[in-house]
Amino acid sequence: MTTLLVIAKEPVPGRVKTRLTPPFTPVEAAALAEAALADTLAAALRTPADRHVLVLAGSPGEWLPAGFEVRAQGEGGLDERLAAAFAACDGPALLIGMDTPQVTPDLLGPGLDFGGHDAWFGPADDGGFWALGLAEPDPALLLGVPMSAPETGAAQLARLRDKGLTVGVLPGLRDVDTAGDAEAVAALAPWGVFGGLHARLAQRRRRSTTSTTATTATTARQISRLRP
């Protein structure tokens, strides 16, 4: 059985996407995280697989669509949690995160075809990886790989190749970590939930900035009239 895994955090203000704050508030950052997760889950559901599994830290909410099994994340570091997610699969599996709302079934589909590869690797622009597929989900392929570092992707890819696996490489994608990332990714997929929300928040910030600038100018004129 093929399994498509999505590993994610419950979108709770102050606990997700903290690097978006500022310019976004914690509530806005959590809303963007939820939007990214919604787009990711929708794309995953449209991608043929025997099982669709959400590996979740936290509790599911109204944002969870039907069609997903929900499994709690394991304990420990990210390498241990990813390894545990694969260990619970009984056949080939592709794992993705919630940070690439621009993902599509066309990007995901090849990562579930293990006819010519033992593994699939999707590099992220920040040096990490956005997707990892294993024909035989051996936890040892992840344990000990340094995570959340500029060399994470290179180290993971080297681990796969050092084990003698034939690795197919998926297109590179940009993760949403910073406000700059969010703007760039929203521009790539303006039709999605994430792109739409980002556009509305950006418009709100522009209106707020314009209003503040106008108020400052008015105050300066008033002060100038009071000067002797």
Backbone torsions as a table, in degrees:
resi	resn	phi	psi	omega
1	MET	NA	133.1	175.4
2	THR	-88.2	141.1	-179.1
3	THR	-125.9	131.6	172.3
4	LEU	-105.0	114.2	-177.2
5	LEU	-101.9	135.8	170.9
6	VAL	-119.7	118.8	178.7
7	ILE	-100.0	131.9	-170.9
8	ALA	-154.6	164.2	171.1
9	LYS	-108.1	146.5	172.1
10	GLU	-60.6	130.5	-176.5
11	PRO	-75.6	81.4	-178.6
12	VAL	-106.5	130.0	179.5
13	PRO	-54.7	134.7	179.4
14	GLY	88.0	-10.0	-178.2
15	ARG	-116.8	-15.6	180.0
16	VAL	-127.7	148.6	175.2
17	LYS	50.3	43.4	-178.3
18	THR	-67.5	-20.9	178.6
19	ARG	-76.3	-6.3	173.7
20	LEU	-83.5	-7.4	-176.2
21	THR	-111.9	120.1	-14.0
22	PRO	-73.4	174.4	9.6
23	PRO	-82.4	-16.6	-178.7
24	PHE	-82.1	151.4	174.0
25	THR	-75.9	163.9	176.5
26	PRO	-57.1	-36.3	178.8
27	VAL	-67.3	-43.0	178.4
28	GLU	-65.7	-40.2	178.7
29	ALA	-62.1	-40.7	178.3
30	ALA	-67.2	-37.2	177.5
31	ALA	-64.2	-39.9	177.0
32	LEU	-66.1	-38.8	176.8
33	ALA	-62.5	-42.6	178.6
34	GLU	-64.4	-39.2	178.8
35	ALA	-65.6	-42.0	177.6
36	ALA	-62.2	-41.7	179.1
37	LEU	-65.0	-40.9	179.3
38	ALA	-61.1	-45.0	178.8
39	ASP	-64.6	-40.2	-179.2
40	THR	-65.1	-44.9	-179.7
41	LEU	-65.1	-38.4	179.3
42	ALA	-63.8	-43.7	178.8
43	ALA	-65.3	-39.2	179.6
44	ALA	-63.7	-41.7	-179.5
45	LEU	-65.2	-29.6	179.4
46	ARG	-81.8	-3.5	179.7
47	THR	-97.8	120.7	-177.0
48	PRO	-60.5	126.5	175.1
49	ALA	-158.5	155.9	178.7
50	ASP	-69.6	-33.9	179.9
51	ARG	-137.4	142.2	172.3
52	HIS	-118.4	119.3	-172.5
53	VAL	-125.7	128.8	173.0
54	LEU	-98.0	117.5	178.3
55	VAL	-97.1	102.4	-163.3
56	LEU	-114.8	134.5	167.8
57	ALA	-96.8	106.4	-175.9
58	GLY	119.5	-157.0	-176.5
59	SER	-117.8	144.2	177.4
60	PRO	-69.7	152.4	179.0
61	GLY	-128.0	-165.3	-179.4
62	GLU	-64.7	-15.9	-179.4
63	TRP	-74.2	-11.6	-176.9
64	LEU	-82.8	119.0	179.1
65	PRO	-79.7	159.6	174.4
66	ALA	-66.6	149.0	178.1
67	GLY	112.1	-6.3	179.5
68	PHE	-108.6	135.0	162.7
69	GLU	-79.5	145.6	178.9
70	VAL	-115.1	128.6	179.0
71	ARG	-129.4	136.7	179.6
72	ALA	-71.3	142.6	174.6
73	GLN	-65.9	151.6	176.0
74	GLY	-76.9	-178.0	179.1
75	GLU	-92.5	166.8	174.0
76	GLY	98.4	-167.1	-179.4
77	GLY	-71.3	173.8	-176.3
78	LEU	-62.1	-38.6	178.8
79	ASP	-61.1	-38.1	179.2
80	GLU	-70.2	-37.9	179.9
81	ARG	-70.1	-38.4	175.9
82	LEU	-66.1	-42.5	179.1
83	ALA	-61.0	-40.5	179.7
84	ALA	-66.3	-36.8	178.7
85	ALA	-62.8	-43.4	178.0
86	PHE	-69.0	-38.1	-176.9
87	ALA	-61.5	-27.1	-178.8
88	ALA	-81.0	-1.5	179.6
89	CYS	-93.7	145.7	-179.2
90	ASP	-109.7	26.1	178.4
91	GLY	-176.5	-169.3	-178.8
92	PRO	-55.3	143.0	-176.8
93	ALA	-146.1	146.4	173.2
94	LEU	-120.9	127.8	-179.3
95	LEU	-114.1	134.2	174.6
96	ILE	-132.0	165.1	176.7
97	GLY	-101.5	-169.4	-178.0
98	MET	-104.0	9.1	-171.4
99	ASP	-97.0	4.9	-178.6
100	THR	-126.4	73.4	-178.1
101	PRO	-65.8	-10.9	178.1
102	GLN	-81.8	-0.7	-177.7
103	VAL	-66.0	150.2	-178.0
104	THR	-134.0	162.0	174.5
105	PRO	-57.7	-32.6	178.6
106	ASP	-64.3	-32.1	177.3
107	LEU	-77.7	-35.4	-175.2
108	LEU	-80.8	-35.6	-173.2
109	GLY	-51.5	-49.6	-179.6
110	PRO	-59.6	-29.5	-178.4
111	GLY	-70.9	-6.2	176.3
112	LEU	-108.0	5.3	178.2
113	ASP	-103.5	105.0	-176.9
114	PHE	-104.2	21.8	179.2
115	GLY	-62.9	-33.6	-177.7
116	GLY	-120.0	2.4	-177.6
117	HIS	-139.1	151.6	174.0
118	ASP	-87.3	-22.4	-176.2
119	ALA	-153.3	159.2	173.5
120	TRP	-127.2	143.1	-177.6
121	PHE	-134.3	126.4	177.4
122	GLY	-112.1	104.3	-177.9
123	PRO	-71.1	144.5	174.6
124	ALA	-104.1	151.1	-176.0
125	ASP	-62.5	-23.7	-177.3
126	ASP	-87.1	6.2	179.5
127	GLY	99.9	-5.9	177.7
128	GLY	-93.9	-148.2	175.0
129	PHE	-144.7	145.9	-178.5
130	TRP	-102.4	-14.9	-179.2
131	ALA	-147.5	144.6	176.0
132	LEU	-144.5	121.7	179.1
133	GLY	-117.5	138.3	-178.9
134	LEU	-133.1	126.0	176.0
135	ALA	-66.6	-38.4	173.7
136	GLU	-121.4	103.4	-172.3
137	PRO	-72.9	76.1	179.4
138	ASP	-84.5	118.2	-179.8
139	PRO	-57.7	-28.0	-178.7
140	ALA	-62.9	-18.6	178.9
141	LEU	-73.1	-12.7	-179.4
142	LEU	-117.5	-32.4	-174.0
143	LEU	-60.5	127.9	179.2
144	GLY	91.7	-7.9	176.3
145	VAL	-72.8	126.8	180.0
146	PRO	-65.4	125.3	-176.9
147	MET	-104.3	160.5	176.6
148	SER	55.1	41.6	179.1
149	ALA	-135.8	159.0	-179.0
150	PRO	-59.0	-25.3	-177.8
151	GLU	-97.5	7.9	-176.0
152	THR	-57.2	-50.1	-177.4
153	GLY	-61.6	-45.4	-179.5
154	ALA	-63.0	-39.9	-179.5
155	ALA	-67.6	-40.0	179.9
156	GLN	-68.1	-42.7	179.5
157	LEU	-64.0	-40.5	178.4
158	ALA	-64.2	-38.1	178.7
159	ARG	-60.5	-44.3	179.8
160	LEU	-62.0	-46.2	-177.1
161	ARG	-71.5	-33.7	178.3
162	ASP	-65.2	-26.0	177.6
163	LYS	-83.2	2.8	177.0
164	GLY	83.2	16.0	-178.7
165	LEU	-82.4	145.5	170.8
166	THR	-86.7	123.2	-170.7
167	VAL	-114.3	124.9	171.3
168	GLY	-91.9	139.8	-176.5
169	VAL	-107.6	123.6	177.4
170	LEU	-83.8	164.1	177.4
171	PRO	-59.6	146.7	176.8
172	GLY	-72.3	144.9	177.1
173	LEU	-132.1	159.7	178.5
174	ARG	-99.9	126.7	175.4
175	ASP	-75.7	153.3	172.6
176	VAL	-93.9	103.5	176.4
177	ASP	-121.2	-44.1	-176.7
178	THR	-112.6	172.3	178.1
179	ALA	-61.9	-36.2	176.8
180	GLY	-64.2	-40.9	176.2
181	ASP	-61.1	-45.3	-177.9
182	ALA	-59.8	-42.3	179.7
183	GLU	-64.7	-43.7	-178.3
184	ALA	-67.0	-43.3	-178.5
185	VAL	-69.3	-39.4	177.8
186	ALA	-60.5	-36.2	179.0
187	ALA	-68.6	-28.2	179.5
188	LEU	-75.4	-28.7	-177.1
189	ALA	-136.5	64.8	-176.6
190	PRO	-66.4	-17.7	-177.9
191	TRP	-80.0	-13.7	-174.5
192	GLY	-81.9	173.7	176.1
193	VAL	-61.5	-42.9	-179.7
194	PHE	-63.8	-48.4	-179.5
195	GLY	-60.4	-40.6	179.4
196	GLY	-66.3	-43.6	179.7
197	LEU	-65.9	-42.8	179.9
198	HIS	-60.8	-40.2	179.4
199	ALA	-62.2	-42.0	179.9
200	ARG	-66.7	-41.5	179.7
201	LEU	-67.2	-38.5	178.4
202	ALA	-64.7	-40.5	178.0
203	GLN	-64.4	-39.3	178.7
204	ARG	-63.5	-41.0	179.3
205	ARG	-66.4	-38.0	178.8
206	ARG	-64.2	-41.9	178.7
207	ARG	-64.0	-40.2	-179.7
208	SER	-65.2	-40.9	179.4
209	THR	-65.9	-41.9	178.8
210	THR	-62.7	-42.7	179.4
211	SER	-64.0	-42.1	-179.9
212	THR	-65.3	-41.2	179.2
213	THR	-63.8	-41.7	179.5
214	ALA	-65.5	-41.1	179.3
215	THR	-64.6	-41.7	178.8
216	THR	-62.6	-42.2	-180.0
217	ALA	-64.9	-41.6	179.0
218	THR	-63.4	-43.2	179.4
219	THR	-62.5	-41.4	179.9
220	ALA	-63.1	-39.7	178.5
221	ARG	-65.6	-40.9	180.0
222	GLN	-64.0	-40.6	180.0
223	ILE	-66.0	-39.8	-178.1
224	SER	-63.4	-33.0	179.4
225	ARG	-71.2	-24.2	-178.2
226	LEU	-85.9	-12.0	-178.7
227	ARG	-73.2	145.7	179.1
228	PRO	-69.1	NA	NA
